[in-house]
Amino acid sequence: MKTIQKIAFFFEMRSFGVCSWWAIKLGIDISKVRLGFIYASCIALGSPLILYLAMAWILEHKHYFKFQKRRRTTIWEI
């Protein structure tokens, strides 16, 4: 049983936060997003796992991308 706890702790510490990011962006409960990924993985035979890993990579390296909103100049600053 101790090995299972170590594995669970590893995944909890290394989780990427993809589901929580989507839940915040969509304004819904995180458990619904997680269930959606689980159901999609069962229906599509695991292919959403590739999508999840791609999103995790993007979220881990988002400082390389320009996701920050730029401040637009107003008419009064021209």
N, C-alpha and C positions, 0 to 999 in steps of 0.2 A: 504494500500500500504506500510505502514511503516513496517509491519510484514514481508512482502516479502523481503524487503531490509535487514532486520535483518537476515533472513534465508540465503540470498545470501552472506552477509558479513561473517556469521559464516562459511559457506562452503569454501569461498575464503581464510579465515584465517587458516582453518584446512585442506586445501588440502594437500595431501601427496606428490605430485610431481611425481607420477608414469608416467604419460604421458610425462612430460617434460624429465624425465630420459630416457625413451625409445626413445624419439625424438633425444636426444643428442647422445645416443649410436648408433642409426641407421642412424643418419645424415639426418633426414628429418624434415619437418615442424611439429610443435606440433599440429596444427589444424588437420592434417591428422591422427595423432595417436588418438586424441580425437574422431574424426569421426569414426575411425575404432572400438573403444570401444563402441560407441553408436550403430553402425550398428550391431556389434557382439551381443550386449545385446538384440537388437530387434529380431535378427534371432534366437538366442539361448535361448530366453525367460529369460534373466537375469542371466544366469549362469556365464558369464564373470565377473559379479560383485564379485563373490567369488574369482576369480583369481586376480582381481584388489585389493581387500582387503588383500589377501595374499601377493601380491607384496608390498603393502603399509606397511604392518607389517614388512616385511623383510627390506625395505628401512629405516624405523624408527629405527630398531634395528640392523643395519648393523655393528655397532661397536662390536657386539658380534660374528660376522662372520669374516673370514679372506678374505675380498675382496681386500685388499691391495696387490699390486704386491711386491713380495719379490725380493730383489736384488740378482741376481745370481753371484756366484763367477766366475771370469774369470780364464783363464789358467795362467795369470801372478800373481795371488794372491795365488796360490797353493804352 
